[in-house]
Amino acid sequence: DRLKESEERYRSVVEYSHEGIVIVDARFRIVFANSVVERMSGYHAQYLVGKDFREFLTKKSLLVVSRRYRLRQKGILVPLKYPVEIICKDGSIKLCEVSSTAFKDSKGKVYTIVHLLDVTEKEMAEKRIRLLTSQIEKFSRISADILTIEDKKELFSKMCNAIVEISDFDRVLIFVFTSSPPYKEMCGHQGYSKGEIEQFLNIGFRKEDYLKIFQKGIQLGEQSSYIPRTMKYVLKNMDIEMVRTEHSEGGKLWYKEDNLFIALKNKREDIIGFVLLGVIRNEVVPTDDVIRPLEIFANHISQIIQLRRIEEERERVQKFLAQSEKMRALGEVASGVAHDFNNLLSTILGRTQLLLNKVGKSGLEEDLKIIEKAAFDGTETIRRIQNFTRLTGNDEGSPVDIRQVVEDSIIFSKGRWKDEARKVGKKIMFHTNYEGRYLVRGREGELREVFTNILFNAIDAMPEGGNVYINVRPWGRFVEVSIRDDGIGMDKETLDRVFEPFLLPRAKEDLDLG
């Protein structure tokens, strides 16, 4: 009875052990396998008994086991524990930690008790940690390297390349929110087609629309949102519940149409943009630990964006201060010039008005009225010259018929585009399109001067002749006046300075305002 109880206790210990236990004879034949081995391998114990233990080892592990067996036979000590790979019934490979002990039975036969501990998940987790740690280190090194890149396009190109090279994603877009349409700026991209990029740019979503994606999408990581069939949802504004339904039907599979949104945040945790990722190589929805290195890199991107904005603002302020000093110095000179010029205009205006009283309704009246109007505009120009050093204007003005102002400007410039052009054998044609007659608040003389100068610039920029197109149309609560010509355009230096007072380009060819 005691022997029977002892055997039962031994069998219970073996069966309920958390390790797999196999007993093999001197020829590696399995004589016993517990239930843990059954669950681990997928084979029933009855099938395993009588089989060569080595049949269930990978080639690499077979070499290891055979070598250790020969060393042990020679009396050489070998480590008590070592890893082997077991081939399961379903063909999968499991990594096990093996420890073995040899013993003899009552008849002197040698057997070996083999303990198998499944460490597959542990090894996979450690491997994953090593991979993610490596990714974080690589992203950190790249973040440090790209800080010194000044060219914006090159900077974001390297960011996108880093994401594709280091992570499991093949496609990336980086967007930063803006206050005007299309309400976002694409800073960098890789892997997306031109058509897909245009789709995203033309969506017209505002910042608050994208915030809904982060609020209602499938949350991953700390600041990421997964949207299955993204383009269907974004373009058609499909209900988010439908998105979740599709996700549950698709399970853990990642489809080509799926995308991951990672928020770019500032120090106040406000979202200032996002990184869009698509096409993951293993075609499986990523887990939080997979996304973590990308979120860390996204935070680095946010910091770089904010640093660049601070630098751009600093440069803007410096230019503003330099311009202010320039305006102050120029104002001192302009004040004296304006005084003398004002005296001359007073004489011209006075004489013109005297002539108007004398000529009556003769043919000269129309020409004299044009001279008078130009003189009045000239006095308005003098007023602005005397006050131009004020860097902020006021809202003074009165209702102005903008169409009439444009037509006046065409008449004012007639001597240049018709009479002078005809003398040198060139032809300049004006094409006007007025969608209505609109009143705007402003200073009529200033507006007429602006349009006249633009037309003069357009004429000078077309040495061989050409066309000038003028379009007046409503634009919300404003009125848009667009002027386009066939001229040669402006160089970058002139374009950067185009709104400076009294800017005089070096040559007439530089005067075009497009």
C-alpha positions in Angstrom: 0.0 0.0 0.0 2.8 2.4 0.9 4.4 1.7 -2.5 1.2 2.4 -4.3 0.7 5.6 -2.4 4.2 6.7 -3.2 3.7 6.0 -6.9 0.4 8.0 -6.9 2.1 10.9 -5.2 5.0 10.7 -7.7 2.5 10.6 -10.6 0.5 13.6 -9.2 3.7 15.7 -8.9 4.7 14.8 -12.4 1.2 15.4 -13.9 0.5 18.7 -12.2 4.0 20.2 -12.7 4.1 23.5 -14.5 6.9 22.1 -16.6 6.8 19.4 -19.3 8.4 16.2 -18.2 9.7 13.5 -20.5 11.5 10.3 -19.6 13.7 8.8 -22.4 15.9 5.7 -22.4 19.5 5.3 -23.5 18.4 5.3 -27.2 16.4 8.5 -26.8 13.1 6.6 -26.9 10.3 8.3 -25.0 8.9 6.1 -22.3 6.8 8.8 -20.5 5.3 12.3 -21.2 3.1 14.2 -18.9 0.0 16.3 -19.7 2.0 19.5 -20.0 4.0 18.0 -22.8 0.7 17.1 -24.5 -0.6 20.7 -24.3 2.8 22.1 -25.4 3.4 19.8 -28.4 -0.2 19.1 -29.4 0.5 15.3 -29.4 -1.2 12.8 -27.1 1.2 11.0 -24.7 0.2 7.6 -26.2 1.5 8.8 -29.6 4.8 10.1 -28.1 5.7 6.9 -26.2 8.1 4.9 -28.2 9.1 7.8 -30.5 12.6 9.1 -30.7 12.8 12.3 -28.7 15.1 13.8 -31.4 12.4 13.6 -34.0 10.7 16.6 -32.4 13.8 18.8 -32.4 14.8 21.3 -35.1 18.0 20.6 -36.9 19.8 23.3 -34.9 18.6 21.9 -31.6 19.4 18.3 -32.7 23.0 19.3 -33.1 23.1 20.9 -29.7 21.5 17.9 -27.9 23.7 15.4 -29.7 26.9 17.3 -28.9 25.9 17.7 -25.2 25.1 14.0 -25.0 28.5 13.0 -26.3 30.3 15.3 -23.9 28.3 13.9 -21.0 29.2 10.4 -22.1 32.9 11.4 -21.9 32.4 12.7 -18.3 32.6 16.4 -19.3 30.4 18.7 -17.4 27.9 20.7 -19.5 25.4 23.4 -18.4 22.4 22.0 -16.6 20.0 24.2 -18.6 20.0 25.1 -22.2 17.5 26.2 -24.9 16.1 23.8 -27.6 13.4 24.3 -30.2 10.5 21.8 -30.3 8.5 21.1 -33.4 4.8 21.0 -32.5 2.1 19.0 -34.2 0.8 22.1 -36.0 4.2 22.8 -37.4 4.9 25.7 -35.1 8.2 26.0 -33.3 8.4 26.5 -29.5 11.5 27.5 -27.6 12.0 25.5 -24.4 14.5 25.7 -21.6 15.7 22.2 -21.0 17.3 20.6 -17.9 17.9 16.9 -17.6 19.0 14.4 -15.0 20.1 10.8 -15.6 19.2 7.9 -13.3 19.3 4.0 -13.3 16.3 1.8 -12.5 16.5 -1.3 -10.3 17.7 -3.3 -13.3 20.6 -0.9 -14.0 19.1 0.6 -17.1 19.9 4.3 -17.7 17.1 6.8 -18.2 17.0 10.6 -18.5 14.4 12.8 -17.0 14.0 15.9 -19.3 12.3 19.0 -17.9 10.9 21.3 -20.6 9.9 24.9 -19.7 8.1 26.8 -22.5 9.9 30.2 -22.8 8.5 31.1 -26.3 6.4 34.0 -25.2 9.1 35.2 -22.8 11.7 35.1 -25.6 9.4 36.9 -28.0 8.7 39.6 -25.4 12.4 40.1 -24.7 13.1 40.2 -28.5 10.3 42.7 -28.9 11.7 44.8 -26.1 15.2 44.7 -27.7 13.7 45.7 -31.0 11.6 48.6 -29.6 14.6 49.8 -27.5 16.7 49.8 -30.6 14.0 51.8 -32.5 13.8 54.4 -29.8 17.6 54.8 -29.8 17.6 55.1 -33.6 14.8 57.7 -33.6 16.6 59.6 -30.8 19.9 59.7 -32.8 18.1 60.9 -35.9 16.2 63.6 -33.9 19.6 64.9 -32.7 21.1 64.8 -36.2 18.3 66.6 -38.0 18.2 69.5 -35.6 20.8 71.4 -37.5 19.1 71.0 -40.9 17.9 74.5 -42.1 16.1 73.5 -45.3 12.5 72.6 -44.4 11.9 70.2 -47.2 15.1 68.3 -46.5 14.3 68.2 -42.7 10.8 66.6 -43.1 12.1 64.3 -45.9 14.6 62.9 -43.4 11.9 62.5 -40.8 9.7 60.5 -43.2 12.6 58.4 -44.4 13.5 57.6 -40.7 9.9 56.4 -40.0 9.9 54.1 -43.0 13.4 52.7 -42.4 13.0 52.1 -38.7 9.3 51.2 -38.1 7.1 48.6 -39.7 5.2 51.2 -41.8 5.9 51.9 -45.5 3.9 55.1 -45.9 4.0 58.4 -44.0 2.5 61.9 -44.3 3.2 64.8 -41.9 0.7 67.6 -41.6 0.6 70.8 -39.5 -2.6 72.7 -38.9 -3.1 76.2 -40.4 -5.8 78.8 -40.0 -6.6 79.2 -43.7 -7.7 76.6 -46.4 -6.9 73.8 -46.8 -6.4 74.2 -43.0 -3.3 72.0 -43.0 0.2 72.2 -44.5 1.8 69.0 -45.7 5.4 69.1 -44.5 6.7 65.8 -45.7 5.6 62.5 -47.3 6.8 59.1 -48.4 5.0 56.1 -50.0 1.7 57.8 -50.8 0.8 58.5 -54.4 0.2 62.1 -55.7 -3.5 61.4 -56.0 -3.8 60.2 -52.4 -1.9 63.2 -51.2 -4.3 65.5 -53.2 -7.3 63.7 -51.7 -6.1 64.5 -48.2 -5.2 68.1 -49.0 -8.6 68.7 -50.7 -10.8 67.2 -47.9 -11.3 70.7 -46.4 -11.4 69.3 -42.8 -10.6 71.9 -40.1 -8.6 71.2 -37.0 -11.7 70.4 -35.0 -12.7 67.7 -37.6 -9.4 66.0 -37.1 -9.7 66.2 -33.3 -12.9 64.1 -33.7 -10.8 61.4 -35.4 -8.6 61.3 -32.3 -11.6 61.3 -30.0 -13.8 58.8 -31.7 -11.3 56.6 -33.6 -9.9 53.3 -32.2 -7.4 54.4 -29.6 -3.9 52.9 -29.7 -0.9 54.0 -27.6 -1.2 57.3 -25.7 -1.8 59.7 -28.6 -2.7 57.6 -31.6 -6.0 56.8 -33.4 -6.6 53.9 -35.8 -9.1 54.4 -38.6 -10.0 51.3 -40.7 -10.8 52.1 -44.3 -9.6 55.7 -43.6 -10.4 57.2 -47.0 -14.0 55.9 -46.9 -14.5 57.5 -43.5 -12.6 60.8 -44.2 -13.9 61.4 -47.7 -17.5 60.3 -47.2 -17.6 61.3 -43.5 -18.9 57.9 -42.6 -20.2 57.4 -39.1 -17.5 56.3 -36.7 -19.7 53.4 -35.4 -19.6 52.0 -39.0 -15.8 52.2 -38.8 -15.8 50.3 -35.5 -18.1 47.7 -37.0 -15.7 47.2 -40.0 -12.8 46.9 -37.5 -14.6 44.1 -35.5 -15.3 42.3 -38.8 -11.7 42.6 -39.9 -10.3 41.6 -36.6 -6.6 42.2 -36.2 -5.8 42.4 -39.9 -4.5 45.7 -41.3 -5.7 46.6 -44.8 -4.2 48.9 -47.4 -7.0 51.4 -46.9 -6.3 51.6 -43.1 -4.3 54.5 -41.6 -2.9 55.4 -38.2 -3.1 59.0 -36.9 -0.4 60.0 -34.4 -1.0 63.4 -32.8 1.7 66.1 -32.8 1.3 68.1 -29.5 2.8 71.3 -28.1 3.8 71.9 -24.5 0.3 72.6 -23.5 -0.8 69.2 -25.0 -2.7 71.0 -27.8 -2.7 69.1 -31.1 -0.8 71.1 -33.7 -0.8 68.5 -36.4 -0.5 64.8 -37.0 1.6 62.0 -38.6 -0.4 59.7 -40.9 0.9 56.2 -41.3 -0.3 53.5 -43.7 0.6 50.0 -45.0 2.2 48.0 -42.2 4.6 45.3 -43.4 3.3 42.4 -41.3 -0.4 43.4 -42.1 -1.4 43.2 -38.5 -2.9 46.0 -36.5 0.0 47.3 -34.3 -0.1 47.0 -30.5 0.6 49.8 -28.1 4.3 48.8 -27.6 4.8 48.9 -31.4 3.4 52.4 -31.5 5.3 53.7 -28.5 8.7 54.5 -30.4 6.7 56.2 -33.1 4.9 58.4 -30.5 8.2 59.3 -28.9 9.5 60.3 -32.4 6.3 62.3 -33.0 7.0 64.2 -29.8 10.5 65.0 -31.2 8.9 66.2 -34.4 6.5 68.4 -32.5 9.5 70.0 -30.6 11.4 70.6 -33.8 8.3 72.2 -35.4 7.8 74.5 -32.4 11.5 75.5 -32.3 11.3 76.4 -36.0 8.2 78.5 -35.4 10.0 80.3 -32.6 13.0 81.0 -34.9 10.7 82.1 -37.8 8.9 84.5 -35.4 12.2 85.8 -34.2 13.4 86.5 -37.8 10.0 88.1 -38.6 10.3 90.5 -35.6 13.9 91.3 -36.5 12.8 92.2 -40.1 9.9 94.2 -38.7 12.3 96.2 -36.4 14.7 96.8 -39.3 11.9 97.9 -41.6 10.7 100.2 -38.9 14.1 101.9 -38.6 14.2 102.1 -42.4 10.8 103.7 -42.6 11.7 106.2 -39.9 14.8 107.3 -41.8 13.0 107.4 -45.1 10.2 109.4 -43.5 12.5 112.2 -42.6 13.5 112.5 -46.3 10.0 112.1 -47.6 8.6 114.8 -45.4 10.6 117.5 -47.1 10.0 116.1 -50.6 6.3 115.9 -49.9 6.1 119.5 -48.8 7.7 120.8 -52.0 5.6 118.4 -54.2 2.5 119.6 -52.5 3.2 123.2 -53.5 3.7 122.1 -57.1 0.4 120.1 -57.1 -1.5 123.1 -55.6 -0.3 125.2 -58.6 -1.3 122.5 -61.1 -4.7 122.0 -59.5 -5.4 125.7 -59.3 -4.5 126.4 -62.9 -6.5 123.4 -64.1 -9.6 124.6 -62.3 -9.2 128.1 -63.8 -9.0 126.6 -67.3 -12.1 124.5 -66.6 -14.0 127.7 -65.9 -12.8 129.2 -69.1 -13.2 126.4 -71.7 -16.9 125.6 -70.8 -18.2 122.6 -72.8 -15.3 122.4 -75.3 -13.5 119.2 -76.2 -10.7 120.1 -73.7 -13.1 119.7 -70.7 -12.8 115.9 -70.5 -9.0 116.0 -70.6 -8.9 118.8 -68.0 -11.1 116.8 -65.7 -8.7 113.9 -65.9 -5.9 116.2 -65.0 -7.9 117.6 -62.1 -8.7 114.1 -60.8 -5.1 113.1 -61.1 -4.0 116.2 -59.2 -6.5 115.4 -56.4 -5.1 111.9 -56.2 -1.7 113.4 -56.1 -2.6 115.5 -53.0 -3.9 112.3 -51.4 -0.6 110.6 -52.2 1.2 113.5 -50.5 -1.0 113.0 -47.4 0.0 109.4 -47.3 3.7 110.2 -47.8 3.6 112.5 -44.8 2.0 109.8 -42.6 3.5 106.6 -44.1 5.8 106.0 -41.1 2.7 105.0 -39.1 3.1 101.2 -39.3 -0.6 100.6 -38.6 -3.4 102.3 -40.6 -6.9 103.3 -39.6 -10.2 102.2 -41.0 -11.2 105.6 -42.3 -12.9 105.7 -45.6 -16.2 105.9 -47.4 -18.3 103.8 -49.8 -16.4 103.4 -53.1 -17.7 101.9 -56.4 -14.8 99.5 -57.0 -15.8 98.9 -60.6 -15.7 102.6 -61.3 -12.2 102.9 -59.7 -10.9 100.1 -61.9 -12.3 101.7 -65.0 -10.8 105.1 -64.0 -7.4 103.3 -63.6 -7.7 101.9 -67.1 -8.4 105.5 -68.5 -5.5 106.9 -66.4 -3.1 104.4 -67.9 -4.4 104.8 -71.4 -1.5 107.0 -72.5 0.9 104.2 -71.7 -1.0 101.2 -73.0 -2.4 102.8 -76.1 -0.6 105.9 -77.3 3.0 105.1 -76.2 2.6 101.4 -77.2 1.3 102.3 -80.6 4.4 104.5 -81.2 6.8 101.5 -80.7 4.6 99.1 -82.6 3.3 96.9 -79.8 -0.3 96.1 -79.0 -1.7 95.7 -75.5 -5.3 94.5 -75.0 -7.4 94.8 -71.8 -10.0 92.1 -71.0 -12.4 93.0 -68.2 -15.0 90.8 -66.4 -17.3 92.5 -63.9 -19.7 90.1 -62.1 -21.6 93.1 -60.8 -21.2 96.6 -59.3 -20.0 96.6 -55.7 -19.4 99.2 -53.0 -16.5 98.8 -50.7 -15.2 101.0 -47.8 -12.0 102.7 -48.6 -10.2 105.8 -49.9 -11.0 106.2 -53.6 -7.8 108.0 -54.5 -5.6 105.4 -52.8 -7.4 102.5 -54.5 -7.2 104.2 -57.9 -3.5 104.8 -57.4 -2.9 101.2 -56.5 -4.7 99.9 -59.5 -3.1 102.4 -61.8 0.4 101.5 -60.6 -0.4 97.8 -61.1 -1.5 98.5 -64.7 1.7 100.6 -65.3 3.8 97.7 -64.0 1.9 95.2 -66.2 2.4 97.4 -69.3 6.1 97.8 -68.6 6.5 94.0 -68.1 5.2 93.3 -71.6 7.9 94.8 -74.0 6.4 92.8 -76.9 2.8 93.6 -76.0 0.3 91.2 -74.6 -2.9 91.0 -72.6 -4.1 92.3 -69.3 -7.0 90.4 -67.6 -9.1 92.1 -64.9 -11.7 90.3 -62.9 -14.0 91.7 -60.2 -16.1 89.3 -58.2 -17.6 88.8 -54.7 -15.6 86.8 -52.2 -17.7 86.2 -49.1 -18.2 89.6 -47.5 -15.3 91.0 -49.5 -14.8 91.9 -53.2 -11.9 90.3 -55.0 -10.1 92.3 -57.8 -7.6 90.1 -59.7 -5.2 91.5 -62.3 -3.2 89.2 -64.5 -0.8 89.9 -67.4 1.4 88.1 -69.9 4.5 89.7 -68.5 7.9 88.2 -67.6 7.2 88.1 -63.9 9.3 89.3 -60.9 12.5 87.9 -59.4 12.4 86.7 -55.8 14.2 89.8 -54.5 11.6 92.1 -56.0 8.7 89.8 -54.8 10.0 89.9 -51.2 10.0 93.7 -51.3 6.9 94.3 -53.3 5.0 96.0 -50.5 7.7 98.4 -49.4 6.8 102.1 -49.9 8.6 103.8 -52.8 10.1 100.6 -54.1 11.8 101.3 -57.4 12.9 98.2 -59.3 16.2 98.4 -61.1 14.7 98.1 -64.6 11.3 98.1 -66.1 11.5 94.4 -66.8 11.3 93.9 -63.0 8.0 95.8 -62.6 5.5 93.0 -63.5 3.1 92.2 -60.7 1.7 89.1 -62.4 
